[in-house]
Amino acid sequence: MTEITLHTEIQSTIEKAFLLSLDIDFHKKTASHTKEEAIAGVTSGIIKYNETVTWRGKHFGVFLTHTSLISAYEAHSYFVDEMIEGNFKSFRHQHFFEQKGDTVFMKDIIKYNTPYGVFGKLFDSLFLKKHMKDFIENRNLTIKTTLEKQN
């Protein structure tokens, strides 16, 4: 299993950071470089607990689909999106939010397993882990920039 942990500090409110992280339309903007589109389930607006979204995007030159379920949700402090259908063997992304003064501390923990045995592990170590880390870091930077411009 691969695990990626990221930390982001945002000068904003916890409510704004939490809701923007669940905003399907905002995600489309942050993932435009991979041509991400929400094609089923919740396809615009804020996704909520027990709802699904199916994404279609171009990664490594191939269009892939990934269906996620919001499987845990505690308003403004925590949610989890888990793959229920897609190209990973398993995929779980935990999102944590904590407000301290004027700063929101956002923490992402992504855990996934790749299919295809040793070939999947090799692909992960050579390409996929960096791609996933860069993808989430870019998204978090866009959340940070967007919210801090509003202040």
Secondary structure, DSSP 8 states (H G I E B T S, - for coil): -EEEEEEEEEES-HHHHHHHHTBHHHHHHHTGGGT-EEEEES-SSB--TT-EEEEEEEETTEEEEEEEEEEEEETTTEEEEEEEESSSSEEEEEEEEEEETTEEEEEEEEEEE-SSHHHHHHHIIIIIHHHHHHHHHHHHHHHHHHHHHH-
